Amino acid sequence: MKLVVGLGNPGARYDGTRHNVGFAALDLLARRHGAVWEAAPRGIEALVGRWRAADVVLAKPLTFMNLSGTAIVGLLQFYKVEVPDLLVIVDEVQLEAGRIRLRPSGSAGGHNGLKSIIQSLGTEDFPRLRIGVGRGDAQRDLADHVLSRVEPAEQPVVAEAIGRAADAAELFVEDGLLSTMNRFNRKDDEV
């Protein structure tokens, strides 16, 4: 069993923002595989969709980004998924817009969603796929940057990265982490 989680903030006001590229990747996976979003079981604050019958769960926590860990722990426990079979898809300001990077573990790097997951799991050792959204203007508040909508000029680049993130999630499910890292962390696959 695999659990693929996209991080974001719930509500229409956050649609199309840089912080919600994780949700966008999950929505793309759901469309590709005919998964239907429904409320998670046992009052877990998340939307879930099933892909490949019973062995893959897609999830979008509805706890807001900074509290994502609570929902993820509940999902792992309910579906009896081991941490190495979890993939978290998240935005990353330290990567230029359009790049993706997959890692087996690591620090939160200042990302509050990852910080919440690390704190809730008690470990940094879980696979994560970061989608680059760029830092933007260094004079601008970082929170304002990630909560703003993707600029029209960047939309094609970010949309392509979301598509590659969905491709990477599919390969993670089929062939595992190492194969996915070998394919998607290559220089020639970057924007």
Number of C-alpha atoms within 10 A of each C-alpha: 13 24 25 25 28 25 28 29 23 17 9 7 11 16 19 17 20 27 28 24 30 26 25 25 26 27 21 18 23 20 11 11 12 13 20 14 16 12 15 20 14 9 9 19 20 24 18 25 23 19 18 11 9 10 13 18 21 23 28 29 26 20 19 17 23 17 19 28 22 18 23 27 16 18 24 17 10 13 16 12 18 13 16 15 18 21 24 22 31 28 27 25 21 15 16 16 24 21 24 27 19 24 17 15 14 14 12 15 11 11 15 15 22 25 20 19 24 19 15 16 17 9 13 17 15 19 21 23 25 23 30 24 28 18 17 15 9 8 6 10 11 14 9 9 20 21 18 17 17 22 12 8 8 12 15 13 18 23 17 14 24 27 17 20 29 23 16 24 25 15 18 21 20 12 11 16 22 13 13 20 18 10 15 21 16 10 8 8 11 13 12
